Amino acid sequence: MNAAPADQIRLLDVQALDVRLQQLAHRRRSLPEHAEIESLTKDLTQLRDLLVAAQTEESDTTREQTKAEQDVDQVRQRAARDQQRLDSGAVTSPKDLENLQREIASLAKRQGDLEDIVLEVMERIESVQERVAELTERVGSVEGKIGDATARRDAALEEIDGEVATVTKEREVIAGVIPADLLGLYEKLREQQGGVGAARLYQRTCQGCRQELAITDFNEIRAAAPDTVVRCENCRRILVRTSESGL
């Protein structure tokens, strides 16, 4: 294949821009904010699960308190009715009076037990409410951190994408004047050789594979016409000759 030396030099410009695009793609994928957001999102999911569990416990305990207070109220009302009967003098039978007094005493003990239960439930409610408040604050804090990291990530992506657009446009301009067959060979080799299809020949060394050419291969390149497209015998990339090739 033959191509004007200037077009071969332009391949190096295209190659440099392709390397830059690869670097930008890598930078885009490896932004530290990606890992930061992922880690924070996992923390947020766990905290939200804990918060839901605490809120459920709070709701259940509140219902338990309501039930216990209703039980106390029922016992108190019943004891009040019995005390009213006792005080009214309507019960005259000694046996009935004894039974009524015994029931009032029993209700008083029952009321005391139920009030103890209410106090215990209230203590548990206070504890779980503190837990809900703590988890709510932690969720809000992590959400704020995610928002901050997301803003930083988006700003970095916008900057990267802007540079990608500029580099891509510049590449299109340069590639547009390179002969199609030369550019096609370059693209094929670039795909096969890890993103590098053309390399500079510098002092007998291929800058693509960093291997020094055998003297016979170097002499063949030295003897080749300027418009001959030469290849590295080691990596098969296009070798571009410049004033620094030592020819």
Backbone as a ProteinNet text record, in pm:
[ID]
protein_1_A
[PRIMARY]
MNAAPADQIRLLDVQALDVRLQQLAHRRRSLPEHAEIESLTKDLTQLRDLLVAAQTEESDTTREQTKAEQDVDQVRQRAARDQQRLDSGAVTSPKDLENLQREIASLAKRQGDLEDIVLEVMERIESVQERVAELTERVGSVEGKIGDATARRDAALEEIDGEVATVTKEREVIAGVIPADLLGLYEKLREQQGGVGAARLYQRTCQGCRQELAITDFNEIRAAAPDTVVRCENCRRILVRTSESGL
[TERTIARY]
85.1	0	88	48.6	120.6	31.4	94.6	22.8	124.1	81.2	170.9	224.1	353	411.9	329.4	272	191.6	69.1	7.9	-108.5	-68	51.4	99.1	124.1	177.5	198.8	64.7	-35.8	-168.9	-224.1	-182.6	-225.4	-181.3	-62.6	-14.7	-102.6	-149.3	-240.9	-372	-423.4	-547.4	-525.6	-410.4	-380.1	-374.6	-311.9	-303.6	-443	-529.5	-666.1	-744	-720.7	-788.3	-742	-613.4	-562.6	-628.6	-642.1	-706.9	-852.5	-920.8	-1059.4	-1066.9	-970.6	-965.6	-942.9	-853.5	-825.6	-949.1	-1019.4	-1140.6	-1247.9	-1260.7	-1358.7	-1323.9	-1193.6	-1149.8	-1176.7	-1144.3	-1169.4	-1317.1	-1400.1	-1545.3	-1594.5	-1540.9	-1583	-1530.7	-1412.7	-1345.4	-1351.8	-1445.6	-1461.3	-1482.3	-1410.3	-1426.1	-1568.5	-1641.6	-1779.3	-1868.3	-1836.3	-1916.3	-1914.9	-1793.4	-1779.9	-1838.2	-1818.3	-1870.8	-2022.6	-2085.8	-2232.5	-2283.1	-2214.2	-2256.6	-2249.3	-2138.7	-2123.5	-2228.6	-2249.5	-2348.8	-2490.2	-2518.2	-2650.6	-2676.8	-2573.1	-2587.4	-2615.3	-2540.2	-2563.1	-2705.2	-2750.2	-2884.4	-2991.4	-2973.7	-3070.2	-3080.2	-2965.1	-2964.5	-3030.5	-2998.3	-3056.1	-3207	-3252.2	-3395.8	-3467.4	-3404	-3462.7	-3474	-3367	-3368.5	-3474.1	-3486.6	-3585.6	-3727.3	-3755.1	-3887.5	-3917.8	-3817.3	-3837	-3864.6	-3790.5	-3811.3	-3947.6	-3989.4	-4120.4	-4232.9	-4212.6	-4311.6	-4321.1	-4203.4	-4201.6	-4270.5	-4245.8	-4309.3	-4461.5	-4508.4	-4652.6	-4713	-4644.9	-4694.9	-4698.6	-4592.4	-4585.2	-4688.9	-4715.4	-4819	-4955.8	-4982.1	-5109.7	-5114.8	-4999.8	-4993.5	-5022	-4968.6	-4995.4	-5143.8	-5201.9	-5344.8	-5429.7	-5395.8	-5470.1	-5452.6	-5329.9	-5305.2	-5378.5	-5379.7	-5451.3	-5602	-5653.5	-5796.2	-5829.3	-5738	-5759.7	-5761.5	-5668.5	-5665.9	-5796.1	-5842.2	-5964	-6085.1	-6090.4	-6202.8	-6202.6	-6084.4	-6075.2	-6110.1	-6062.5	-6091	-6242	-6306.8	-6452	-6528.3	-6485.2	-6552.9	-6534	-6411.6	-6384.8	-6467.2	-6482.9	-6561.2	-6706.8	-6758	-6897.5	-6915.2	-6821.3	-6830.3	-6821.5	-6732.5	-6716.3	-6843.1	-6906.4	-7032.1	-7141.8	-7147.6	-7246.1	-7220.3	-7089	-7053.7	-7090.6	-7061	-7087.8	-7237.5	-7314	-7457.5	-7536.7	-7482.6	-7554	-7657.4	-7660	-7759.6	-7732.2	-7608.3	-7572.1	-7571.7	-7660.6	-7674.6	-7631	-7630.9	-7593.3	-7445.1	-7410.9	-7268.5	-7183.4	-7240.9	-7164.3	-7141.5	-7248.5	-7235.4	-7137.5	-7143	-7049.6	-6905.3	-6884.6	-6750.1	-6701.2	-6791.6	-6753.2	-6722.6	-6802.9	-6781.9	-6649.8	-6622.8	-6496.2	-6376.7	-6393.1	-6287	-6264	-6371.4	-6359.3	-6292.3	-6330.3	-6269.4	-6118.8	-6079.4	-5936.3	-5864.7	-5933.1	-5875.4	-5859.7	-5959.8	-5953.6	-5842.7	-5824.1	-5717.8	-5581.2	-5563.6	-5436.9	-5421.4	-5531.9	-5528.8	-5496.7	-5555	-5528.2	-5380.9	-5326.5	-5185.2	-5095.1	-5128.1	-5048.4	-5055.6	-5176.6	-5194.4	-5124.2	-5125.5	-5056.2	-4904.8	-4855	-4712.2	-4680.7	-4773.3	-4754.8	-4753.6	-4846	-4850.7	-4718.5	-4664	-4536.5	-4423.4	-4424.1	-4319.1	-4329.2	-4453	-4472.9	-4432.3	-4464.2	-4426.4	-4275	-4204.6	-4058.1	-4005.3	-4067.8	-4025.1	-4055.6	-4169.9	-4205	-4102.2	-4063.8	-3965.2	-3833.3	-3794.2	-3669.5	-3676.4	-3787.6	-3798.6	-3816.5	-3880.1	-3893.1	-3756.4	-3671.8	-3535.3	-3460.6	-3484	-3420.8	-3469.8	-3600.6	-3657.3	-3597	-3585.6	-3529.3	-3383.8	-3308.7	-3166.7	-3152.3	-3230.7	-3222	-3269.6	-3372.7	-3421	-3311.8	-3239.9	-3129.6	-3017.9	-2986.9	-2880	-2918.7	-3044.3	-3092.1	-3078	-3119.4	-3108.1	-2963.9	-2874.7	-2732.5	-2675.6	-2707.7	-2656.7	-2718.7	-2845.9	-2909.8	-2839.6	-2801	-2728.6	-2593.1	-2524.5	-2393.8	-2408.5	-2514.1	-2537.9	-2565.5	-2644.2	-2672.8	-2546.6	-2458.9	-2333.3	-2244.7	-2231.9	-2148.3	-2205.6	-2337.6	-2402	-2376	-2381.6	-2354.7	-2210.9	-2118.4	-1977.6	-1954.9	-2020.5	-2008.8	-2063.4	-2179.5	-2241.7	-2157.3	-2096.6	-2010.3	-1887.8	-1830.4	-1713.6	-1750.8	-1867.1	-1911.5	-1936.3	-1992.6	-2017.3	-1885.5	-1786.5	-1655	-1592.4	-1598.8	-1541.4	-1612.9	-1744.6	-1821.7	-1795.1	-1771.6	-1738.7	-1606.3	-1508.3	-1378.6	-1388.8	-1470.1	-1490.3	-1546.3	-1642.2	-1702.7	-1599	-1513.9	-1410.7	-1309.3	-1262.2	-1162.5	-1221.7	-1345.2	-1411	-1423.3	-1459.9	-1471.1	-1335.8	-1233.2	-1098.1	-1053.7	-1086.2	-1050.5	-1121.3	-1247.9	-1324.5	-1261.1	-1215.2	-1154.4	-1026.4	-939.5	-811.9	-834.1	-917.4	-941.5	-1007.4	-1080.9	-1152.2	-1061.4	-935.5	-844.4	-745.5	-754	-667.2	-732.4	-656	-712.2	-787.5	-897.5	-984.7	-915.2	-831	-766.6	-666.2	-592.7	-496.9	-570.2	-676.2	-752.9	-819.2	-866.6	-929.5	-830.4	-705.9	-603.2	-572.6	-560.8	-534.3	-643.4	-769.1	-880.7	-880.2	-850.7	-846.5	-736.5	-617.3	-505.3	-530.7	-590.8	-620.2	-712.9	-809.9	-901.7	-829.7	-736.3	-663.8	-554.8	-499.7	-380.5	-407.6	-521.6	-548.5	-559.1	-608.5	-630.8	-519.6	-410.2	-298.7	-275.6	-307.6	-291.8	-173.4	-124.2	-9.2	85.2	215.2	314.1	431.6	495.3	612.1	734.5	818.3	947.1	1049.1	1106.1	1200.6	1330.9	1435.8	1568.9	1565.1	1511.2	1504.8	1404.2	1331.4	1237.6	1094.2	1009.4	866.3	805.7	742.5	682	550.2	506.8	385.6	412.5	511.4	544.7	672.7	739.5	863.4	976.2	969	1072.7	1165.5	1294.3	1390.7	1389	1385.4	1379.8	1514.9	1507.3	1630.6	1695	1825.6	1896.2	1851.6	1819.4	1775.1	1640.4	1549.5	1418.4	1433.8	1520.4	1542.3	1599.5	1690.8	1749.8	1646.4	1553.1	1447	1358.6	1328.7	1248	1325.6	1454.5	1537.4	1536.7	1531	1536.2	1399.9	1294.9	1160.4	1132.5	1048.9	1011.1	933.9	940.3	873.1	723	659.2	514.1	474.6	571.6	539.4	493.9	382.5	332.5	401.1	488.4	564.4	500.8	532.9	474.2	584.9	556.1	649.7	646.6	763.9	770.2	734.1	739.6	709.9	559.9	498.7	357.6	263.5	318.8	244.6	168.6	194	132.3	195.9	124	179.6	290.9	406.7	519.7	528	523.4	528	669.4	731.5	868.8	866.4	955.2	968.9	1117.8	1148.2	1288	1363.6	1293.8	1359.3	1373.3	1345	1348	1490.7	1586.3	1723.9	1756.2	1679	1700.6	1812.4
-120.3	0	124.3	223.7	349.6	462.8	561.9	680.4	791.4	912.3	1025.8	1033.8	1067.7	1079	1168.7	1276.1	1365.7	1294.9	1207.3	1132.4	1032	974.7	881.4	954.3	1075.2	1156.2	1187.7	1213.1	1243	1124.8	1003.5	885.9	896.7	951.4	967.2	1065.6	1168.8	1263.9	1196.3	1115.4	1041.8	944.9	877	781.6	852	968.1	1043	1080.8	1119.2	1155.6	1032.4	918.3	795	752.9	769.8	739	831.1	957.9	1051.5	1013	968.4	924.7	801.7	711.5	594.7	637.6	733.5	782.8	847.5	923.6	989.3	886.6	781.6	676	604.9	578.2	513.7	604.7	733	827.9	834.9	830.5	837.2	717.8	599.6	477.4	471.6	530.4	511.9	633.6	723.3	837.6	787.8	842.8	795.2	812	905.9	928	807.7	729.5	609.5	514.5	483.5	392.2	454.2	584.3	653.7	646.1	672.5	668.4	526.2	428.8	289.4	249	286.3	252.8	323.9	452.1	528.2	475.7	432.3	378.8	249.5	165.7	43.3	79.3	178.1	221.6	275.2	351.3	410.3	302.3	200.6	91	21.7	-4.6	-69.8	18.7	147.9	239.9	252	255.6	264.5	138.9	23	-101.6	-96.7	-48.5	-37.1	63.4	172	273.9	219.4	146.4	86.9	-9	-89.2	-183.7	-108.9	0.5	79	146.4	198.6	262.8	161.5	40	-66.2	-101.7	-111.3	-140.1	-28	96	210.6	202.7	169.4	159.1	46.4	-68.1	-183.3	-152.1	-87.3	-55.3	48.4	142.8	243	177.2	80.9	7.1	-72.4	-127.5	-203.1	-110.7	11.5	108.9	144.9	167.5	201.9	90.9	-33.9	-149.4	-158.4	-139	-146.5	-35.6	84.8	195.7	170.7	109.8	75.3	-27.7	-124.9	-226.2	-161.7	-67.8	3.1	80.2	146.8	227	139.9	23.1	-68.2	-115.3	-152	-197.9	-84	38.2	153.8	182.1	173.8	199.2	93.1	-30.8	-138.9	-122.3	-86.3	-65	52.2	156.1	272.7	234.5	151	108.8	25.4	-62.9	-145.6	-60	38.2	126.2	207.8	248.5	324.2	238.7	111.6	19.2	1.5	-9.5	-29.4	94.4	209.3	334.1	366.9	314.9	348.4	277.5	172.8	95.3	2.2	-10.3	-96.7	-243.1	-277.4	-416.6	-432.8	-517	-533	-669.9	-766.7	-901.8	-904.5	-956.9	-962.9	-1039.5	-1145.4	-1224.5	-1144.3	-1074.3	-994.3	-878.8	-821.5	-712.6	-761.8	-881	-939.3	-965.7	-1020.5	-1049.1	-920	-817.7	-690.2	-627	-631.5	-575.6	-653	-785.9	-869	-835.3	-813.8	-781.2	-644.4	-548.2	-415.5	-424.2	-504.9	-523	-589.5	-691.2	-761.9	-668.2	-583.3	-488.1	-385.2	-346.7	-250.8	-309.7	-438.9	-505.8	-518.7	-556	-570.2	-437.4	-329.2	-196.9	-160.9	-192.9	-164.2	-239.9	-368.1	-449.8	-393.1	-354.7	-300.5	-166.1	-84	45	25.1	-79.8	-113.1	-150.5	-224.2	-262.6	-138.2	-44.8	79.7	154.8	163.9	233.7	165.2	32.8	-42.8	-20.9	-20.1	2	144.6	240.5	379.4	396.2	324.9	330.1	273.1	163.5	104.4	197.5	264.8	360.8	473.8	524.2	632.1	586.9	463.9	410.4	395.1	341.2	317.9	449.8	548.3	680.2	746.7	729	781.3	711.6	581.5	505.2	553.2	577.5	628.8	764.3	851.5	984.9	975.6	887	870.4	819.4	717.1	659.7	758.8	836.3	937.5	1040.2	1078.9	1174.8	1113.6	987.4	920.9	903.2	869.2	857	990.7	1096.7	1229.1	1266.9	1231.2	1261.9	1188.8	1059.5	980.8	1029.2	1063.6	1118.2	1246.5	1329.3	1452	1422.7	1321.8	1283.7	1229.4	1151.7	1099.7	1214	1309.7	1425.6	1502.4	1520	1591.6	1514.2	1382.4	1299.9	1295.4	1291.3	1288.5	1418.5	1529.5	1659	1665.5	1616.9	1616.2	1523.5	1406.6	1313.4	1374.2	1434.5	1492.3	1605.1	1684.4	1793.1	1736	1629.4	1567.2	1503.8	1439.4	1378.5	1483.5	1595.1	1702.4	1754	1768.7	1814.2	1713	1584.1	1478.8	1472.7	1474.9	1464.9	1583.9	1699.7	1816	1797.8	1742.7	1718.6	1608.2	1504.9	1397.6	1454.7	1544.2	1604.4	1683.9	1758.4	1837.9	1748.4	1645.3	1554.2	1476.8	1433.3	1358.1	1443.7	1570.6	1660.9	1681.3	1699.7	1717.9	1592.7	1476.6	1351	1339.1	1374.7	1367.3	1454.5	1572.3	1663.9	1604.2	1552.3	1497.2	1368.3	1279.6	1151.1	1172.2	1282.9	1308.7	1332	1366.2	1392.3	1277.4	1173.2	1056.5	960.1	906	811.3	698.4	658.1	559.4	426.4	382	252.1	255.3	364.2	377.8	385.9	464.4	477.5	345.6	272.6	143	43.9	41.3	-47.3	-8.2	120.2	168.5	124	141.4	104.9	-44.6	-124.1	-270	-307.3	-248.9	-280.1	-227	-110.8	-54	-144.7	-202.4	-295.2	-422	-468.1	-591.8	-571.3	-451	-426.8	-339.4	-358.4	-290.7	-140.4	-90.6	52.5	129.3	63.6	130.8	65.3	140.4	85.3	141.4	257.4	321	372.6	357.1	398.9	466.2	552.6	623.6	531.1	538.8	470.2	568.7	534.1	625.2	550.9	592	534.5	381.3	327	181.2	111.3	188.2	126.1	161.2	56.8	77.4	128.4	243.9	300.6	234	140.7	66.3	-50.3	-133.2	-250.3	-230.4	-117	-83.3	-183.2	-248.8	-343.7	-279.4	-305.6	-254.8	-344.4	-284.7	-361.4	-427.4	-546.5	-612.2	-524.5	-531.6	-444.7	-466.4	-593.5	-620.6	-556.3	-564.6	-501.1	-349.5	-296.2	-152.2	-105.8	-184.1	-147.3	-152.8	-248.8	-255.4	-130.6	-88.1	33.2	154.5	157.6	268.8	276.1	160.4	156.8	178.8	169.9	182.1	325.4	337.7	470.7	546	678.1	757.9	733.2	697.9	678.4	533.5	448	308.7	300.2	235	215.9	93	113.9	2.3	-43.4	-166.8	-228.2	-279.5	-278.9	-335	-487	-548.2	-693.9	-763.4	-691.5	-752.4	-748.4	-630.8	-616.8	-595	-574.8	-557.3	-425	-333.6	-202	-121	-20.7	70.5	150.5	153.1	230.6	360.3	471	601	657.7	688.5	741.4	894.1	941.4	1085.9	1120.7	1246.4	1289.4	1230.5	1172.1	1114.1	962.7	908.1	762.8	710.1	797.2	752	688.7	717.4	658.3	732.4
0	0	0	-76.5	-81.6	-31.6	31.3	78.5	96.1	70.1	84.3	226.3	241.4	376.3	469.2	412.7	497.4	552.5	470.2	517.5	624.7	608.9	710.7	842.6	833.6	954.5	1021.1	936.9	993.2	1072.8	1034.5	1110.6	1256.6	1276.8	1414	1491.1	1420.4	1484.7	1522	1428.8	1456.7	1571.8	1570.1	1677.3	1812.8	1816.5	1942.5	1992.7	1900.5	1939.3	1984.9	1920.1	1962.4	2101.1	2128.4	2262.8	2365.2	2329	2420.5	2445.8	2341.5	2358.4	2448.9	2435.1	2523.1	2667.8	2686.3	2820.9	2882	2800.8	2850.6	2885.7	2803.2	2832.2	2962.5	2981.5	3105.5	3225.5	3208.7	3317	3349.3	3247.2	3266.7	3347.5	3314	3384.3	3527.4	3549.4	3678.5	3769.1	3744.1	3833.9	3977.6	4074.1	4212.1	4264.1	4206.3	4251	4223.8	4118.4	4089	4208.6	4257.3	4371.3	4498	4512.5	4630.4	4634.5	4520.9	4514.3	4537.6	4479.7	4497.9	4645.2	4711	4852.8	4938.5	4911.3	4987	4963.6	4840.8	4809.2	4886.5	4899.9	4979.5	5125.4	5176.2	5315.3	5331.5	5232.6	5240.2	5240	5158.2	5153	5288.5	5350	5480.9	5586.7	5583.6	5682.2	5664.7	5539.2	5515.3	5563.8	5545.7	5596	5748.6	5813.2	5959	6004.8	5928.9	5964.7	5952.2	5844.3	5826.8	5941.3	5980	6091	6220.7	6244.1	6366.4	6365	6250.5	6240.4	6261.3	6209.5	6230.5	6377.9	6443	6586.9	6665	6623.9	6690.2	6677.1	6557.2	6534.2	6616.5	6617.2	6694.4	6843.8	6892.4	7035.3	7073.4	6983.5	7009.8	7022.8	6934.9	6946.1	7076.5	7114.8	7240.5	7358.4	7353.3	7460.4	7466.1	7350	7344.8	7405.4	7370.1	7424.4	7576.5	7623.2	7767.5	7841.7	7786	7850	7850.5	7744.4	7741	7848.2	7866.8	7971.3	8109.6	8131.5	8260.7	8280.9	8177.3	8186.4	8216.7	8152.3	8178.4	8323.2	8373.6	8513.1	8608.2	8578.3	8663	8667.6	8551.3	8546.4	8625.7	8609.8	8682.6	8832.5	8873.8	9016.6	9068.8	8987.3	9029.4	9049.2	8956.4	8971.5	9099.1	9124.6	9245.1	9371.3	9369	9485.1	9506.2	9396.2	9405.5	9468.4	9427.3	9487.7	9636.2	9668.8	9809.3	9891.6	9839	9911.9	9920.5	9824.6	9821.5	9929.7	9986.5	10087.4	10029.6	9897.2	9833.6	9862.6	9887	9916.8	10068.6	10116.9	10262.7	10310.7	10221.8	10262	10295.6	10415.2	10454.1	10351.8	10300.5	10203.7	10075.2	10031.5	9909.4	9929.9	10053.4	10083.8	10082.1	10136.8	10139.6	9997	9915.8	9775.7	9700	9724.7	9654.9	9695.7	9826.7	9874.2	9818.6	9810.4	9756.3	9607.8	9536	9393.6	9375.1	9461.7	9452.2	9476.4	9574.5	9602.9	9485.5	9428.8	9314.3	9194.5	9172.9	9062.3	9083.2	9210.1	9240.5	9205.9	9241.3	9208.5	9056.9	8990.8	8845.2	8779.6	8831.6	8775.9	8793	8909.1	8933.6	8837.1	8814.2	8720.7	8579.3	8539.5	8404.2	8388.2	8493.7	8486.2	8475.3	8541.3	8526.6	8381.3	8320.8	8179.8	8091.6	8119.9	8042.2	8052.5	8174.6	8193.5	8117.1	8121.1	8049.9	7900.1	7849.5	7705.6	7668	7754.3	7726.5	7720.4	7807.5	7804.8	7673.4	7629.1	7501.6	7384.7	7391.4	7285	7279.5	7396.9	7400.9	7337.7	7369.5	7314.7	7162.8	7114.8	6970.4	6896.3	6959.8	6896.9	6881.9	6981.8	6972.3	6858.3	6844.7	6736.7	6599.9	6589.2	6463.4	6429.6	6529.8	6506.8	6461.7	6527.5	6491.6	6348.7	6314.3	6179.9	6073.9	6107.6	6013.4	5983.5	6088.2	6070.1	5986	6012.5	5936.5	5790.3	5765.9	5627.5	5555.5	5622.7	5561.9	5533	5625.4	5605.9	5485.3	5474.1	5361.1	5229.9	5233.6	5113.2	5068.7	5166.1	5133.3	5071.2	5125.5	5070.7	4928.4	4904.9	4770	4673.8	4718.9	4634.4	4599.7	4698	4674.2	4577	4600.3	4512	4370.9	4361.1	4229.2	4153.8	4224.7	4160.9	4112.1	4194.3	4153.9	4034.7	4038.4	3925.7	3797.7	3807	3687	3629.6	3718.4	3671.1	3600.1	3657	3594.5	3460.8	3454.5	3329.2	3222.6	3264	3167.7	3110.5	3196.8	3150.5	3055.3	3093.7	3009	2875	2878.7	2754.4	2662.8	2724.2	2643.2	2571.5	2643.3	2580	2474.9	2503	2405	2275.2	2287	2168	2088.6	2159.5	2092.5	2022.2	2094.1	2036.6	1918.7	1932.5	1825.6	1699.3	1717.1	1602	1535.4	1615.8	1561.3	1486	1542.4	1475.3	1341	1337.9	1212.4	1104.2	1144.9	1047.5	989.9	1076.6	1029.9	951.7	1005.1	937.9	802.4	789.5	664.3	544.5	567.1	454.9	434	513.8	498.5	399.9	303.9	207.8	277.7	217.3	280.9	305.2	209.4	226.7	341.9	355.3	465.7	599.5	602.3	725.8	763.4	661.2	687.6	746.9	693.1	748.5	892.1	914.8	1050.5	1147.9	1109.1	1196.4	1226.6	1125.9	1144.1	1242.4	1222.3	1310.8	1451.8	1460.7	1593.2	1672.8	1605.2	1672.4	1716	1633.7	1664.4	1769.9	1774.9	1856.7	1979.7	2038	2164.9	2157	2044.3	2033.3	1965.5	1928.8	1861.5	1726.2	1619.4	1484.1	1409.5	1454.7	1390.2	1496.6	1470.7	1569.5	1500.2	1571.8	1521.1	1524.8	1422.6	1423.3	1479.1	1592.1	1656.3	1683.7	1613.7	1633.7	1633.1	1525.2	1503.9	1597	1678.8	1773.2	1735.8	1732.2	1709.6	1839.6	1835.6	1955.6	1991.5	1905	1936.2	2028.8	1992.7	2075.5	2155.3	2132.7	2203.5	2174.3	2059.6	2020.5	1918.2	1933.1	1835.2	1712.7	1596.8	1472.7	1444.9	1387.6	1341.6	1234.4	1224.3	1131.3	987.8	952.1	815.3	788.5	886.1	869.6	862.4	945	945.3	811.8	755.9	627.2	515.2	524.7	423.4	430.2	552.4	567.5	515.8	543.6	497.4	344.7	281	134.5	70.3	149.2	93.5	49.3	-52	-101.4	6.3	8.6	112.4	118.6	4.8	8	34	60	93.1	239.3	260.2	397	454.8	551.8	608.6	739.3	774.3	894.8	985.9	1115.8	1212.7	1201.9	1189.6	1177.6	1308.5	1418	1547.3	1580.1	1566.4	1606.3	1489	1369.5	1244.9	1237.7	1332	1321.8	1209.1	1161.2	1061.5	1128.5	1064.1	1115	1037.7	1107.8	1043.3	1060.2	948.1	949.8	965.9	1051.4	1073.1	1070.7	1095.8	1096.2	1212.4	1307.7	1424.6	1414	1295.7	1280.9	1268.3	1246.4	1234.9	1103.5	1002.8	870.6	796.1
[MASK]
+++++++++++++++++++++++++++++++++++++++++++++++++++++++++++++++++++++++++++++++++++++++++++++++++++++++++++++++++++++++++++++++++++++++++++++++++++++++++++++++++++++++++++++++++++++++++++++++++++++++++++++++++++++++++++++++++++++++++++++++++++++++

